[in-house]
Amino acid sequence: MMDGESPLRHPIISHVSNSGSDFGSSSDYNKYLVQIPPTPDNNPGPASLSIVLLEIDSNQESVPSVSGDIVSGSSGKDNEPDLTDVRINVGEEEEDDTLLSKISYSLTRVVKISPIIIALYRILIVVRVVSLALFLFWRIRNPNNKALWLWLLSVICELWFAFSWLLDQIPKLFPVNHATDIEALKATFETPNPDNPTGKSDLPGIDVFVSTADAEKEPPLVTANTILSILSVDYPVEKLSVYISDDGGSLVTFEAIAEAASFAKIWVPFCRKHKIEPRNPESYFGLKRDPYKDKVRHDFVRERRYVKRAYDEFKVRVNALPHSIRRRSDAFNSKEEIKALEKWKHWKVKVEEDQIKEPRPALVAPKATWMSDGTHWPGTWAVSGPHHSRGDHASVIQVLLDPPGDEPVEGKGGEGRALDLEGVDIRLPMLVYVSREKRPGYDHNKKAGAMNALVRASAIMSNGPFILNLDCDHYVYNSRAFRDGICFMMDHDGDRVSYVQFPQRFEGIDPSDRYANKNTVFFDINLRALDGIQGPMYVGTGCLFRRTALYGFNPPDVFVVEEEPSGSYCFPLIKKRSPATVASEPEYYTDEEDRFDIGLIRKQFGSSSMLVNSVKVAEFEGRPLATVHSSRLGRPPGSLTGSRKPLDFATVNEAVNVISCWYEDKTEWGFNVGWIYGSVTEDVVTGFRMHEKGWRSFYCVTEPDAFRGSAPINLTDRLHQVLRWATGSVEIFFSRNNAIFAGPKLKLLQRIAYLNVGIYPFTSIFILTYCFLPPLSLFSGHFVVETLTGSFLIYLLIITLSLCGLAVLEVKWSGISLEEWWRNEQFWLIGGTSAHLVAVLQGILKVIAGVEISFTLTSKSSTGGDDEDDEFADLYLFKWTALMIPPLTIIILNIVAILFAVCRTVFSANPQWSNLLGGTFFASWVLLHMYPFAKGLMGRGGKTPTVVYVWSGLIAICLSLLYITIKNSEIDGGSFMLV
């Protein structure tokens, strides 16, 4: 340990093998477990696995593993399938029972959009559909005989645009706004009543997943702030568990989270006492508004100053971690090298003098990465070594904050204390660091594999019936957002809700949002509209899941007893039994055992009996309350007020076992269970599978925003982000997850929305063609129509005005600004001529030839000087990429074509002004959409990078050759005939 470093700041570790040595050692952070699980080569094989439904006490959080034989087949009673009643059967005569007399509150409601706006919106959609149909019919009936090639290309593109617009517009017919009632949630689940005299929280548990993979690209300080915002949310402490997945296995990330766990002991009570918002310290202390507004406690100023000073020290420690770890490792490595040299010298003396034959010791010690307790870091080393690289390291689980008790723990107060915490609950939620095992030869499936590892580990350690996943740069902005999400899950028919998607909101975006980074059209129009059908898509972060939906089960009212073709096994059918109240029948499951096929269970979830037994518990705890007004019967009130089972050695040891790289072998993980593998956009596919099974999802917009994060703001990063999304969509189109092949449970409009997800990148082919039509028209002297007739202009006017009207109405019912809508339209064209086109090429090459192409950054040009003081300096960062070639070509080609056509028409003896007007109008339409792209190339103050001039010169040469060819040719029937 280096001088000046506190031994309490970093956990002391112990390595635990399969033999079961003593667990851990005393430190501030408990139960550190590092294990290299048995591989399929040395694994003795899973023990006998069984699932038995036991009587579950209301204070029990998990079902113990019970060994025994599983009886498959029929029970021998009337040759009926062995079915189990998993619900509480309550008859009509029991409505007066005291246990079910709780008043049933509605936790969510529909906020109606103005009927006039919706009616006008639908009328305009019909008008535009009719006008498009008439226009296309007119275009087909009236070809341009002077330029058939130009007419044919334009008609094909217009037909596709109409089809693409229909796919995008039809699912928006039923936009809906949902609102939640947090006060009703509190009255139902946290208010003293006959079923819960103490008023202890009866809310279900939530496991929060935070994912990170690279400490260099994702700064640990940002991740630590995200963790601090989660630890301080307004939700029962004992019901909350936080898991950080470090897929890079970095010691820097690990120690940053350990620092955050230490600082949380100050930050979380401070937030609770003074009702701080937002509860991300970096965002809170960076607020530009008055921090003392609405604060009435006399000690707030003094305590805020103390916490601010502690946070500044915390930031210094976290930012210095790479240096301190390197310095510590160098010191330990020097000692190891000295020891190795001494051993070598001792060996040499023994060999030369005593003539003893011993193996020669290593002269050079490995350059290891060391923890503060003097042991090797079991994850990835700074200098890669055997079994310590990014793709080859052991499993790591560290419980940084222990599970809290049930009863509040008040802090100490009095004079002389920096923080007066008298009457403030100082408990903290459980915090666990997880880094899954990685070994060469295994496909680890990137983020989806890491999320599935967290699902299994959390099922063993906390088994919250609901899972919220966040990216490391998306923090909790609204501390009550968790309660908003739970309102949907616990409301009437909430057991059919698979997930609640929150909108993504971003900070650090330039005020004009030049490249539509906020994506407000997608989040506030598209997803809000889907909320009126079967629910929004899953978009990767800020989503609250039902654990059993992630497990691949069907909704509770879809009961089957046979295995589906996909291999998923659904909830059992309900068997009739005599009516009984919960008071007279305390067990929540039937006394009959579920009889599953042992092979099917292992195929789905793997060999862990603790994991399999946790499934039933999660399903039960995720049910809404059983009330007389419910259409479905759920769990009894007060059943989740019991104490939480503490972690023990066997539990954590099993959690390490299920995150081993071999655990998923020959299971359904990633195929029918958990996050789905095989796509860059695993989020969309995962949500699609749930909707396909008949699940419902909801869109939850809160005020203030639930979560906020960061987004790329410069042109290059934005294009590569769009490229990744579009590539995933193309993969979906060519896979079995195409909405065309979905089952009958997916609603028609929802199917169309998912079909649009897979098809929209292909629109880029027609967009690119259409953007080249104006230059071709201007160069050739012809237009897409033979003459600008009145019919053509009327159709064009109606289509344009209807589109503008739809935009205004969408702005009205969604709440976005017209400028945001227009920015989205501009970047639709920019992305369509660059990233989307490349994604289509990648997808086709991958499907046909199995070839994968990646477009990387080739050069960087950054503005310097006073940019460090500019909040949006990254906006002007220029990094050349091949994705910029098509848009740049389109811009130059349209500008040159306009100039050429104007000069030719002005000096022509027989000028064709109508063709010039039509071609110039469409070329200007293209350039207007390309304006943000051109502005991005110019950088700040017109500092255009040299590479742009190079490409412009090359393109200009090509255009000059094209001009010479046209000039020396004869135009006959619209075709070029070289003389």
N, C-alpha and C positions, 0 to 999 in steps of 0.2 A: 504494500500500500504506500502511495506517495505521501510525503509530508503535506499536511494541510488539508487532506481529504477526509471527510467524515465517514466513518465506517457504517453509519446508519443511513447514508444516502443511497447506497446501492445494496441490493439483496445479497445475502450469503447463500450460496447454492450447495446442493449435495446431489450427487449422481445416484440414481436409483436403478438397479438392474432388475431382472426378472426374479432374482432370488429373494428379493424383499428385504433389503437392508433397512436400517433405521431411517426414518423419514425426516429429512430436513434438518435444520438447525435454527436456533432462535434468532430472529431478526425482525425488523419492522414489517417485512413483507414475507408472508407465510407460504409454506408448502410449495417450494420450488421443485419442479420435477423435470429431469431430463432423462430421456430413455431412448435407446435404439430398439424399437420393438422387434420381435422375431419376424423374420422374413418368411415367405412361403417355403424356402428351402430348409429352414431350421425350425419352423413352427410345428409343434407337435400335433396341431389340429385343434379345431374348436371343440369345446366341451359340449356335452349334450345340452341342447337349447330347448327351452320350453316357455310358453306363455300361459300363465294362469291368472284369471281374474279373481282378485281377493276382495274381501270386505275392506273398503278404504275408509279410514277414520277421517272426519272432517278436518282434523289438525295435521293430517299426514300429507306431505308434499310429493312423495314418490312411492311407487309400488316396489317392494323389495323383490329381488330375483328369487324365484322358487324353482328349484330343479325338480324334474319329474318327466315322465313320459307324456308325449302328446298323442292323443288318440285322433286319428284321421278317419275320414269316412263318416258313415251314418252312426247315430247314437243307438240304434236298435229300437227306437220308439217310433212305431208307425212308419218306419223307413223315411222319416223326414230328414232333411239336411240339418246338420248341427248348427243352430242359429242361436244368437244371444241377444237379449234385449239390452240395448245400450242406452235406453232412455227411461225416464220415470213416467209410468203410466198413471195418469190421474183422471178419474172419472168425473162426470158432471156433478155428482152428489158431493164431491169433496171441495167445492169452490169456497165453502165457508171455513175450511181448515185454517187454523191460525198460522201455520207455516207458509201458506200460500195467500195470505190476506194482505201482503204488502202491496201498496199502491204501485201500479205499473206506470212509470214515467216514459214518455217518448223522448229519447235522447238525441234524435236527429229530426230535422224537418226540411222540407223543400221550400226554398225561397223562390217564389214564382217570378219569372221574368215577365216584363210587360206583355200582355197578350197581343197588343197592337203591334209591337216590334216583331214578335215571333210570327204573327200572321203576315205582316209585310215581308218578312224575311223569306217565308215559304212561298209567298206569291212571286217574289222576285226570282227565286230558284226555278219555279215553273216557267216564268216568262223567259228566263235565260235558256232553259232547256229547249223550249219551243223555238225560240229565235235561233239557237244554234242548229237545231234540226233543219229549219227552213233555209238557213244560210248555207249549210253544207249541201243540201239538196240543190239549191240554186247554183252553187259552185260546181257541182258535178255536171249539172245540165248545161252550163255555160263555160266550156273550156276556152282557153286562150290559144287559138290555132296558130298564132304567130310565134308562140314560145310554149309548145306543149310540155317540154321538159320542166320549165319553170312552174307551169300550172300544176303538173302532176306532183312534183315535190311539195309544193305548198298545200295541196289538198290532202296528201298523205299525212303531213305534219298536223294540219288542222283537225283531221279525224282523230288522230291520237290525242291531241290536246283536249278535245271534247270528251273523249273517253277518260283521260286522266283526271280532268276536272270533275266529272261525275263521280269517280271513285273517291275523290277527296271531299266532295260537297255533300253527297247523299247521307253519310253518317252524321252530318251536322244538323239534321232536321229536328232533333229533339234536345236542344241544349237545356241543361238543368243546373241550378245552384243549390247545393246542400249546405245546411248550417247545423251546428251542434249546440247542445245545451249542457254545459259543464256543471251548472248548478244542479240540474236534475240528476246527473251522474253522481255527484257528491251526495245528494239526498238519498239515492237508491243504494249506494255501496259504502258510504262512510258516515252514516247517521245512525245513532242508537235506535234500535227497534227491538221488538220481541225476539226476533231471530238472532240479533246481534246486540245484546244489551250494552256491551262495552263500547260500541261504535268503532271497533277496529276495522281497518280497510278490508273490504271484501273484493277488491279489484284483482284481476288476474295479473300474473307476473309478465314482465317484458324483458327479453334479452336483446341488448343493443349490440350490433356488430359494426365495428369500424375497421375498414380495410386499408392497408398501405402496403407498398411493395418495394419502394426505393427511397432510401433516406436522402439521396442527393436530389432527386426530382421532386420529392414530396417532403419539404422541410419538417424535421421533428417538432419544431416549435408550433407549427400549424396543427399538426396532429395532436400535440399536447393540449392546445387550446380547445380543440374539438372535444377531447376527453373531458376536460374541465367543465365545458358547457353541458355535457350529458350528465355528469355526476351531480350537478346542481339543479336538475329539472324538478318541477313541481309534480312529483309522483311519489307514492309511498316508497320509502327507502328500501324496505325489506322485500319489495316486489320488483326491484330493479337490479339487473346484472349487466355489466359492460364488458365486452370482449374486444380486444384489439388484435387484429390479425396482421402480423408482420411477415409477409410472404418473402421478404428479402433476408429474414433472419439476422438483422443488423443490431449490433450491440448499442449503436447510437440511438436507435429508436427505442430499444428496451430501457436504457437508462433515462431517456427523456420521459417516458411514461412513468418510470419510477419517481422521477422528480415531480411530475404532475400529481402523482398520488400523495406525495408529501405536501405539496402546496395546496392540495384540495382541502386539507384539514383546516386551512385558514379561509380559503376562498368560498367554499360551500356554505359554512355557517354565516359568513358575512352576507352572502346573497340571500339566504333565508331570512335573516334578521331585517335587512333593509329592502327586501323585495327588489333586488337589482335586475334590470333588464337592459340589454341582453346579458347572458351569463357566460359569455366568452370574454375573458379578461382583456384580451387584445382589442376586441371590438368595443368593449365598455369603456376602457380608458382612452380610446381613440375617438369617442363621440365628440362631435362638434357642437352639440347642444349643451345647455346648462345641466351639469350633472347633479346639481343641488335642487332642481325643480321637484316639487311635491315631497321633499324630504323634511320630516318634522322632528326627528329624534336629534337631541342636542349633541350626541356623541358620534353622529354620522361623519362629520368632517374629520375628526381625529382618527376614526377607524378607517375611513377611506384612504387617508394619507398613509396610514400604516400598511394597509393591504397593497397600495400602489408601490410603496417602497419594496415590499416583499416580492411583488410581481416583477419589478425591475431586476432584482437579484436573481429571481427564478429564470428570467430570460437570459441573463448573462451566463448562468450555469448551463442552460440547455444549448445555447449557441456555442459555448466553449467545449461541449462534449467531444466533438471530433479531435480537437487538439489534446484535451486531457486524456482521452482514451489512447491516443497515439503515444503520448508522453509516458503514460503508465505502462503500456505494452513494451515500449523501448527499454524501460528500466527493468521490467521482468525478463525480457528477452536477453538483455545483457547478463543478468544473473544466471540465466539458463545456459548461455554460451560459456560463461566462466565455469559452471559446474560440468558442462560437457567436456571442456578442455581439461579440467582436473581429472575427470574419469579416464580420458584418453591417455593422459600422462601416467596415471596410476596403472592402467592396463599395459602401457608400453614398458614400464619398469618391471612389472610382474613377468611379462613375457621374456624380457631380456635377461633378468637376473634369476628368476625362479623357473624359467622354462615351462610355464604353465600355459596350456592352450585354452584360451577363452575367446568367445566372440568379440570381435572388435567393436567398441562403442562408437556411436556417431560423434564425429568431431564438431559438427555444426547443428545447433538446436533449431527447430522450426520457428519461423517468425509468426508466433501465435498472437492472437488478440486476447487480452487478459481482463478479467473482471477485478473489481476492487478487493475481493477476498483472496486473490492470489490463485485463482483457478482459471482454466481455459474457458473462453466463451464457446458454448456448444454449437452456436449457429455459424453464420458466415464470417470468416476472418477478413481483415483488411487486405492482407496478402494471402491469397487462397492457398490452402493446404489440403492434404488428404482428408476427406470427410468434413471439410469446413469451407465449402464454396457455395455459391448461390444455388446450385442445383444438386448439392450433395452435403446435407447436414442432418443432424438428429432432430427429433421432436423437442419442442421447448414449451412448457406450460409453467407460468408463474402467477400465483395468486397474490397480487399486489395489495389488494384490500379485501379483508375477510368478509364473508356474509354477515350483515348486521343482525342484531337481535330484533325481537318483535316490539319491545317496549322502547319508547323514546329515551334518549340519553341526553340530559340537559348539560350544557357547558357551565363553566364556572364564571362567576362575575366578581364584582367588587372593585375597589379603588386599586390603582397601580397595575391593572392588567391592560395590555394593549388592545384586546378585544373583550368587551363585556358580553359574554354569551349566556348569561343567566336567562333561563326560559327558552333557549334556542336548542333545537335538536341538532346534535353534532355528529350523528351517525352518517356514514358514507355507504353508498351502494358497493356491491362486490365488483372488483376490477380484476380482470384476468388478462395477462399477456399470453398470446398463442402464436407459435410459429410451427407450422406442420412439417413433418419429415419430408425430405426430398432426397431421392437417390437416382443415379444415372440409370437409364433404361426404362423409366416410368414416365408416362405422359401425365403431367401434373395439372393440366387444363386451366392454367392461369387463374384469373380471379374466380371463376365459377368453382374450380376445385378448392380454392381457399375458403370460399363461403360454405361449401358443403362440409369441409372439415370443422368449421365453427358450428354448424348445425349439429353435428354429432357430439362434439365436445360439450356444447352448452346443454344438450339433452341429458348428458350424464351429470353435469355439475349443478345446473339450476333448473333446466327444463321449463323455462317460461313458455306458456302456450302461445305467446305472440313474439315475433321477432321484428325488430326495426333495424334496417341496414342503412349505413351512412358512409360516404366517402370520407377520407381523412381531412379533406378541405371543406366539408360541409358541416357547419356547426349548428347547434340548437339556438335559434334566435328568439323563439317564443317558448318560455319554460313550461307552458301549459299545453303545448302541442300534443304531447303523449296522450293527454286526457281527451283531446279532440278525436284522435284516431280510435281510442278505445270506445268512444260513444257509438261509432258505427258497428264495432264488433259486438258490443253488449246490448244493442238495441233489438227490437223485435225482428225476428228473422236474421239476426246478425250472424247466426251460425252458418249461413250460406255465403258469408263474405270472406273471400280468400285474402284480399289485401286492400289496404287503404293507401292510395298514392297521394303524396303531397307535391305541390308544384316546386320546381327548382327556381330559386331566386339567387341572383349573383351580385357580388360587390366588385368594385374596382373597374366597372365598365365605363367607357367614355360617355359623356352626357348625350351625344348624338347617337350612340350605339351604331357605329358606322357599319359593322359587319353582322348586325342582328344577333349578337352574342347572347342576348337575354332570352331569345326564343319565345317571346311572349305569345306569338300567334299559335305556336304549338301547345304551350302550356295552358293558355287562357281561352283558346278557342277550340282547338282540336280535342284536347283531353276533357275539357268541360262539356263539350257536345257528346262525347262518348259516355259521360256519366249518366246521360239520359237513356242509354241503351243497356249494355251489359257491364259497362264500367271502363275506366281508362286503362291504357296499357301500362305495363311496368317499365319505368324508364331508368332503372339502375341504382338510384339512391333516393333517400327520403321516402321509404316505403315500409309500412307496417304490415307484416305477414301473419297469417294464421299458420302455426307450425304444422298442423295436420294437412293443410293444403299443400305446403311444401313437400310433405311426405308422399304426395301423389294420390291421396284418397279423393273420392268423389264427394260432392256436397251431401249433407246428412239426409236429404230427402230423396236421394238417388241410391237405392239399395239394390245390390246384386250379390249373388253368392258364388257366381262362377268367375273364373279368371278371365279378364278381358284379353283381347288379342295383343294389346300392348304389354301385358304382363302385370298391370297394376291390380291390386286387390282392394276392393271397396269395403265400406262399412257393412256389417252384417244386417240382415233383415231383422225387424222387430217381431218378437214372438208375443202372442197374447198371453196375459196372465191375469190373475184376479186383481181387481183394484185394491190399492193399498196406499195409505199416506206415507210420506217420508218418515213421519214420526214412528209409525209402527214397523217400517222396514228401513232401517238406517243405512243398509248398504246401498251404494250408488250404482253398482253393477249387479247383475243377477248372480245368484249363487251357482249357476251353471257355468262351466268353463267354456271359453272359446276354444274351439278345436280348429287350428290352422294346419296347413300343410307345412311341415318343418322345412322342406326344401324350398318352398316359396318364400318363407320368412327370411331364410338366409340369402336367397337370391335378391330380395329387396333391400334389406337393411344391414346385412353382414352378420357376423358371428357373435356380436356382443349382446348378451342377454339383457344387460342393464339398459342398453339403448332400445331394444325391442320392447321391454316392459315399460319404458317411459312413454311410449306412444299413447297408450290408453289414458294415462294420467294427463298428458297434455290435451287430449281430446276432451276429457271431462272438464278440466279447469278452464278451457276456452269457451264453454257454453254460456249463453246468456242465462239470467236467472229464470227459474221456473215460477211463472206467475200465471194468474188466472186469465190474463188477457193475451198471453202469448199464443201465437199460432203453432209454435213448437215448444215442447217442454224441455227445460234445461236443467241446470244444477240447482240444488236447494240453496236458498239464501243463507249466508253465514258459513258456507262450506270452505271458504278460503281465508278464514281469519286465524287459522292455527299457526303454530310456530314453524319456522323453517328448519329443516334438517341440516345440521352442520356438515361441512366437508370432512371426509376422512381419507386415509391413505388409499383404501381400495377404490374410492370414487375417482380421485385424481389419477390414480394409476390406470384406471379403465379409460379415462378421458385421453390420456396419452396414447393408449392403445388404438383408439378409434381415429386418431389423426395420423397414423402411420401411412406411408405411401402405398402399402400393399393391401390395406383394409378394403378398398373399393373393388378389388379384383373379384370378378364373378358375382357382382351385385348389381342392383339397379340404380345406384347413385350416379347422377349425371345423365341418366336416360329416362327414367320415370320417377325418380326420387330426387328432391333437392333442385338446385340450380342446374339447368340443362347444358350439356356440353355440345361442342361442335360448331359454335358460331361466335363471331366477334361480338355480336350483340346478344349475349346470353340472357340479358334482362328481358328483351322483347319475347324471346322464345319461351322463357319460363312463365311469363304472364299469359302467353298464348295457350300453353298447355293447360293452365288452370281454367281459363275461359272455355276451352274445348271440352273440359269435363263437366261444365255447367256451373262453375263458381261465378259469383258476382264480385265486382270490385267497386270502390267508391273513390271519388276525387274530393280531397279535403283542402279547401282554401281557408286559411285562418287570417285573422287580423290581430296583431301584426303577423308577418310571415313566420311560418313554422321553422324553416331552416334557411340558411344562407351559405353560399359557397363562392368559390372563385372560378373564373372561366378565362380561356385564352382570349386576348383582345387584339393581337396583331394578325395581319392577313394570313401569314403562312401557317401559324398554329391553328387558326380557325379552319383553313382549308383541309389540313390534315385531320382535324377532328371530324369534319363533315365526311371526309374520305372513309374514315373508320366506320362511321354509322352507315354510310351507303354500302360499303363492302359487306357489312353484316346483313343488310337488307337483301342484297343479291344472293348471299348464301342461304338466307331463308327461302327465297324464291325457288332455288334449285334443290331444296331439301324436302323432307316429309312434313316439315312444319309450314308448308305453304297452305294458306287458308282454303284453297280449293279442295284440299283433301281432308279438311277438318270434319269431325263427326257432326251428327245432327243437333247436338246440344248447343253449338255455337249459333247465336242468332244471326239473321241475315245481314242486318246493318253492321253488326260487329264483324262478321266475316268479310264484308266489303272493306271495312277499315283496315283489317289485317292484310287483306289482299293488296291494298294500296301501299302498305309498308314494304311489301316485296317487289312491287312494280315500279314505284316512283323513280328509282335510279335509271330505269330504261328510258324515261322521258328525256334524258340528257341527249340521246341520239337525235331526237327530233328537234330539241332546242338548238343544238349545235347546227343542224341543217337549216333551221329557220333563221338563225342569226347570220348565216352566209347568203341567204336569199336576197336581202337588200343590196349587198355589193354586186352579186351576180346580175340582179335586175338593172342596177345603175350602169354597170359596165356594158351590158348587152343592149341597153336602150329599151327593154321590154319590162312589163310588170306582170304580177301574178294574174291579173285580169286583163282582157284585151283593151278595155277602156274603163274609165271611172264612171260607171253608170249610176243613176239614182238609186237603183235597187241595192247595189253593192254598198253605197255610202249609208243608206238607211239601216241595212242589216248591221253594218259595222258600228253605227251610232247606238243602236239598241243594245248590242252585245256589250259595248264599252260602258254605257250608262248603267246597265243592269249589274255589271261587275262593280262599278263604283258604288251603286246603291247597296249591294251586298256587303261591301267593305264598311260602309258607314253603319249599317245595322249590326254587323259583327262587332264593330267598335263599341256600339251602344250596349249590347247585351253581355259583352265580355269584360268591359272596363279598361281595355288597352287604349292607347292613343293612335290616332291615324298615322302619325309618323312611324310608330313601331310597325304598323301593318305595311307601310310602304317600304321600310327597311327590309322587311321579310321578303317582299316581292323582288327587291333588287338582288338580294343575296340568293334567292331562288334561281335567278338567271346566272349569277356568277358561279354558284356551286354546280348548276346543271351543265355548264360548259367546261368544267374542270374536274372537280372531285367525283361527281356522280358518273361522269363518262369513264374515268379511270377505274372506278369501282366495277362498272359493267365489264370492262375489258379484263380486269382481274378475275371476276367471277366466271366469265366464259372460258378463259384460259385454264382456270383451276378445274372446272367441270370437264372440259374436253381433253386437256393434255396433262392435268395435274400440276401445272406450273403456277407458282406463286410469285408475284412481282411486288416489290415494295419501293415506293418513291421516297427517297430520303433527301434531307437538306444538303445542298451542294456548296453553298457559300453563305456567309453572314456579313451583314453590313449594319452596324449599329451607330446611331447618332450619339455623340458624346457631349462633353462639356457640361452644360447646365441641366442635362436630362435627369441627373440624380435628384433634383429638387422637383421634378414633374411627377405628379401622381400617376399619369398615364404615359410614362416614357415608353413602356412596352408597345404601345400602339404604333410607334414610329420605328420599331425594330423591323428591319427588312432581312429576310432570309430567303434566298432564291430557291425555288423548287420547280420541278418540271410541270407541276400542276398549273403554273401560271402561263404556259405557252399558248394553249387554246384561247383564253380570254384576251391575252395581249394581241394575238393575231386577229381576233374579231374586231377589237377596237381600231387597230391600224387600218385594217381592210375597209371598214365602214367609213372611216374619215377620208381615206384616199378616194373611195368610190364616190362619195358626195362631191368632193372637189372636182373629180374627173367629170362627173355627170353634169355639174353646173357649167363648167367650162364648155363642154361639148354642146349643151343645149343653147347656151347664150350665143355661141358663134356658129350655130347650125343654120342653114338656109331654111330648113323646115323643122323648127323645134317641136319636140314632143313634151309639152309642159305637163300634161297629165301623168305621163310615166315618170317624169322627174319628181313631181309632187308626191306620187305614191311611194316611189322608192326612197326618197329623202325622208318621208314621214316614218317609214318602218326602220330605216337606218338610225334615225334620231331616237326612236323608241328603244332600240338596242343600246345605243350609247348612253341614254339616260339611265338605264338599268345598270350599266357598267361603270357609272361614275364613282361609286365607292372603291371599286377595284383600281381604277386609274389614280384616284387620290392616294390609295395605299402605296402605289408604285412611286409616287412623288416624294414620299417621306415628309419630314418636317421642313418647311420653308423651300420646297422644291428641290431638295437634295436628292436627285435621282441617282440610284446606284449605276455604276458603269455597265453592269451586266444587262440592264434594260436597254441602254443605247446599242449594245452589241446585237441583241435579239431584234431590236427595231430595225437596225441596218440590214440584217439578213432578210427580214420579212419584206423590207422595202425593195430589196433587190429582186426578190421573187415577184412582187407586185409589178415591178417595172417590166420584167420579162413577160408577165401575163398581159400587160398593157400593149407591148409590142406585138404580141401574138394576136390580140384582138384587132389592133389597128391594121395589121396586114392580112386580115381575113375578111371573108364575105359572109354576111349574116343572111341565111336563107332558111326561113321557117323556124327561126330560133335556134338553129344548130350552127356551129362554127365550122366553116369549110376553109381550110388552109389553101392559099393560092400557091 
